[in-house]
C-alpha cells in the first residue's frame, strides 16, 4: 500500500489494477470518504488488505479514522483490533 498525497488516496496495486481509499486529512484524523476496488479485484480480499494498511498508517501517525463510506465503516466494526481508531 502507498500513500498518494497528490490524489489524496491510499492505493494498493494488484495485477496492474489499483484499489484505493480516498481521504481528507484533518488534525489528528483521516476522513475516509470512499473505498474502491476494480471489478477484477472484488471478492479477492484486496479492499480488506487496503483498509488494513490504512489502519496501520493511521496508527503510525497517531491519527484516528472517520469512515464516511459504508465499506470503511463496516470494516472498522468487523475488526475489533482497530476499533480504537474510530473517530
Buried (B, 14 or more C-beta within 10 A) or exposed (E): BEBEEEEBBBBBEBEEBBBBBBBEEEEEBBBBBBBBBBEEBEEBEBBBBBBBBBBEBBBEEEBBBBBBBEBBBEBBEEBEEBEEBEB
